């Protein structure tokens, strides 16, 4: 009987130890699973954030390229618009009636020559338009301050003149005058073009 009690007590003890070992093993397994899950979740989160950063960086890079290309094209289009404005202005100046054209050139000549003698370089197409003007100016000048047409060095295109004296020369060709004006007005015109495009876009 005593042996049975001892055996029974030993089995109880063994069962208790076995149960303790099972629970310990289950806890260890659960801890391992939990740790593995946390590691996996952390790795997934890391990969997810890395993927988002890559997408953001790619998107921002592409967006920057698109915006840069758009700005470049907008700038080029502004330049083309401004050039068209001044090309049209040049065409209209050249198409002025002779009397109007000579009146404009008279003011430019008087300002450029300041009463001094010198040579006037013209495009051959402008000689007939300038001759009456030069004759008129010479008639009002003293003998030593006459103007002559320098046909030996004609301008490459019609419109305006270059005055050459012994001391200096003044470029009053229409091309140069419009280039100077374009340089001065280009920022204002570019702003107007942008605002006009914005208004047209908003109203479309």
C-alpha angles and dihedrals in degrees: 000000000000088000091054090052091049091048091046091049090048092051091048090051091047091049091050091049091045091051090047090049091048092050091046090050092047091049091048090048091047091048090049092049091046091048091047090049092049091048090048092047091047090050091048090049091048091050091045092051091045090051091049091050091049091049091047092048092047091046093047091047092050091044091051090050092048093047091045092050090046092050090048092051091045090052091048091049091049088052091050091048092050091047091052090051092054094041088054090047090052092049091050093049091051090047094054116122112265094251093051092043092050091048090056093045092047091061091047092048094049091050094045098045099039088201093305126130121249149122127287117216114205141166110260090245089061098050094088091049093050101042096078090046094050091046089051093049093046091051089060095045133084115257097260097053102060126145123226133187112246102214092170093076108034122185117255094237137021124261128082128348147253116239114211122191130170090264106034147350132229122208108215097158113141090239092057094042091052092045090054090047092047091052090051097044102032096095091049093045092047090052091049091049091051093048092046091050089050092051092048091048093048092051096047 
